[in-house]
Amino acid sequence: MAQLLPWLLPVTFLALWQLSVSSGLITSSLVPSPWAVFQDGVDLWQAGTLPTNISISLYRATVGFVIGGGLGFLLGLLNGLSKRSRALLDTPLQMLRNIPHLSLIPVVIILLGIGETAKISLVAIGVLFPIYINTYHGIANSDSELLEMGRSYGLSKWQLFSKIIFPGALPTILMGVRYGLGIMWTTLIVAETMSSNSGIGYMATNAQEFMDMKTVLLCIVLYALLGKLSDLIAKGLESTFLAWRTKGVTIND
């Protein structure tokens, strides 16, 4: 029962939506029913359009996340461990972090054009800062008492990092990964509307021009499902790497 509970509200919403369209409360030409959207998805899948565009969007999202997330992690690690690096790099990074990354679209287009590099770069920029700030915060705020205890036992710098600093920072780092995965998809939605000819965002924009509401809603549902899949991956990483951590206490089950 507990495993089905998270899906209760989405399924209820879909049922009410289907019932409203079937009963005529909502005009089907304006808002198609969930079943019509599903049938549209089946048709596009059989035609090969849907799997092609999903795979392209997944490629852009994955590459952008790896580049931006990897760079954010390395910078957070470097600035968290080194006071000199922190003094040099943290201020400019914090200044850049406060610039809405989607406002950089005109700059990205001028510098990189409208190809794959531009779209992946936007995703990378969006993902970089949440992972950087969480990694930096987790590393820089290591438990000083545990570090002192480690030094008293004669642990080397690498042992202090691998046994105390990094494990202690891991929950915060994974929180940044989870947040970054959400930003990855919201950024990609916008990036794929930039003179694109492929991807889920392109499908939605193209369908909008032809007033094809079934495909527009299908793309929205796809983004929601991919976002949920990303969240499940993040939770899986937390379960794998934080198995040692005591589970949170709930007031009322």
C-alpha positions in Angstrom: 0.0 0.0 0.0 2.8 2.4 0.9 4.4 1.9 -2.5 1.1 2.9 -4.3 0.5 5.9 -2.2 2.7 8.3 -4.1 0.7 7.6 -7.3 -2.7 8.2 -5.7 -3.0 11.9 -6.5 -1.6 11.6 -10.1 -4.0 8.7 -10.9 -6.9 10.5 -9.3 -6.1 13.6 -11.4 -6.0 11.6 -14.6 -9.3 9.9 -13.8 -11.0 13.2 -13.1 -9.5 14.6 -16.3 -10.8 11.7 -18.3 -14.2 11.9 -16.7 -14.5 15.6 -17.3 -13.7 15.3 -21.0 -16.0 12.2 -21.4 -18.9 13.9 -19.7 -18.5 17.1 -21.8 -17.5 19.4 -18.9 -14.2 20.1 -20.8 -14.2 20.5 -24.6 -12.1 17.7 -26.1 -11.0 19.9 -29.0 -9.5 22.3 -26.4 -8.2 19.8 -23.9 -8.0 16.2 -25.2 -8.6 13.3 -22.8 -5.7 11.3 -21.3 -6.7 8.4 -23.4 -6.5 10.5 -26.6 -3.0 11.7 -25.5 -2.0 8.1 -24.8 -3.2 7.0 -28.3 -1.3 9.9 -29.8 1.8 8.7 -28.0 1.3 5.1 -29.3 1.0 6.5 -32.9 4.1 8.6 -32.6 6.0 5.7 -31.1 5.0 3.3 -33.9 6.0 6.0 -36.5 9.4 6.2 -34.8 9.1 9.9 -34.1 8.7 9.6 -30.3 11.6 7.2 -29.5 13.9 9.3 -31.8 13.2 12.5 -30.0 13.2 11.0 -26.5 16.7 9.5 -27.2 18.0 12.9 -28.5 16.6 14.7 -25.4 18.1 12.1 -23.1 21.5 12.5 -24.8 21.5 16.3 -24.4 20.4 16.0 -20.8 22.9 13.3 -19.9 25.9 15.0 -21.5 25.0 18.4 -20.1 24.6 16.9 -16.6 27.9 15.0 -16.7 29.8 18.1 -17.9 28.2 20.6 -15.6 27.8 18.3 -12.6 31.4 17.1 -13.0 32.8 20.6 -13.1 30.6 21.7 -10.2 31.8 18.8 -8.1 35.4 19.4 -8.8 35.1 23.2 -8.1 33.2 22.5 -4.9 35.8 19.9 -3.8 38.7 22.3 -4.6 37.2 25.3 -2.9 36.0 23.2 0.1 39.5 21.8 0.7 41.7 24.8 -0.1 41.4 28.2 1.5 43.6 29.7 -1.2 41.4 28.3 -4.0 38.3 29.4 -2.1 39.6 33.0 -1.9 40.4 33.0 -5.6 37.4 31.3 -7.1 34.4 31.4 -4.8 33.6 35.1 -5.2 33.4 35.0 -9.0 31.5 31.7 -8.9 28.9 33.2 -6.5 28.5 36.2 -8.8 27.9 34.0 -11.8 25.6 31.8 -9.8 23.2 34.7 -9.2 22.8 35.4 -12.9 19.7 33.5 -14.2 21.3 30.9 -16.5 18.5 31.1 -19.0 19.2 34.8 -19.5 22.5 33.7 -21.1 20.6 32.2 -24.1 21.4 35.2 -26.4 25.1 35.0 -25.4 25.2 31.3 -25.9 23.6 31.6 -29.4 26.0 34.3 -30.4 29.1 32.4 -29.2 28.0 28.8 -30.0 25.2 29.1 -32.5 22.0 27.0 -32.2 23.4 23.5 -32.5 23.9 20.7 -30.0 26.8 22.5 -28.3 24.6 25.4 -27.3 21.9 23.2 -25.9 24.3 21.0 -23.9 26.1 24.1 -22.7 22.9 25.6 -21.3 22.1 22.4 -19.4 25.7 22.2 -18.1 25.6 25.8 -16.8 22.2 25.2 -15.1 23.4 22.0 -13.4 26.9 23.3 -12.4 25.9 25.7 -9.6 23.6 23.6 -7.4 26.1 20.8 -7.4 29.0 23.2 -6.8 27.3 25.0 -3.9 26.2 21.7 -2.2 29.6 20.1 -2.6 31.4 23.2 -1.3 29.0 23.5 1.6 29.3 19.8 2.5 33.1 19.7 2.3 33.7 23.1 4.0 31.4 22.3 6.9 33.0 19.0 8.0 32.7 18.0 11.6 35.7 19.7 13.3 35.6 17.3 16.3 35.7 14.3 14.1 38.6 15.8 12.2 40.5 16.5 15.4 39.9 12.9 16.5 41.2 11.6 13.2 44.3 13.7 13.6 44.9 12.5 17.1 44.8 8.9 15.7 47.4 9.8 13.2 45.3 9.7 10.1 46.9 11.1 6.9 45.3 13.8 4.9 44.0 11.3 2.4 42.5 9.1 5.2 40.9 12.2 6.8 39.3 13.0 3.4 38.2 9.5 2.5 37.0 8.4 6.0 35.7 11.6 7.5 35.3 14.6 5.2 33.8 13.0 2.0 31.4 10.6 3.8 30.2 13.5 6.0 29.7 15.7 2.9 28.0 13.0 0.8 24.4 13.6 1.9 24.7 17.3 1.0 26.4 16.5 -2.3 23.6 14.0 -3.3 21.1 16.7 -2.4 22.8 18.9 -5.0 22.6 16.1 -7.5 18.9 15.7 -6.9 18.3 19.4 -7.3 20.6 19.5 -10.4 18.6 16.7 -12.1 15.4 18.9 -11.8 17.1 21.9 -13.2 18.5 19.7 -16.0 15.0 19.1 -17.4 13.6 22.6 -16.9 16.7 24.0 -18.8 16.4 21.4 -21.6 12.8 22.4 -22.2 13.8 25.9 -23.0 17.0 24.9 -24.8 15.1 22.7 -27.2 12.9 25.6 -28.3 15.9 27.5 -29.7 15.5 26.9 -33.5 15.7 23.1 -32.8 14.6 20.4 -35.2 14.6 17.5 -32.7 13.9 16.6 -29.1 10.8 16.6 -26.9 10.8 20.4 -26.7 10.9 20.7 -30.4 7.9 18.3 -30.7 6.0 20.5 -28.3 6.8 23.7 -30.1 6.1 22.2 -33.5 2.7 20.8 -32.2 1.8 24.3 -30.8 2.2 25.8 -34.3 -0.4 23.4 -35.6 -2.6 23.6 -32.5 -2.0 19.9 -31.9 -2.9 19.8 -28.2 -2.6 16.0 -27.9 1.1 16.2 -28.7 1.7 19.3 -26.6 0.1 17.5 -23.6 2.0 14.3 -24.4 5.3 16.2 -24.3 4.4 17.7 -20.9 3.6 14.3 -19.6 6.9 12.9 -20.9 8.9 15.6 -19.2 7.0 14.9 -15.9 7.8 11.1 -16.3 11.4 11.8 -17.1 11.6 14.1 -14.1 10.2 11.4 -11.9 12.6 8.9 -13.3 15.5 11.2 -12.5 14.2 11.6 -9.0 14.1 7.9 -8.5 17.7 7.6 -9.7 18.7 10.2 -7.2 16.9 8.4 -4.4 18.5 5.2 -5.5 21.9 6.8 -5.2 21.1 8.0 -1.8 19.9 4.5 -0.7 23.1 3.0 -2.1 25.7 5.4 -0.8 23.9 6.5 2.4 22.8 3.0 3.6 24.9 3.6 6.8 22.8 6.6 7.8 20.0 6.2 10.2 16.6 6.8 8.6 14.7 10.0 9.6 12.2 9.8 12.4 8.6 10.4 11.5 6.1 11.8 14.0 3.1 9.8 12.7 3.1 6.8 10.3 
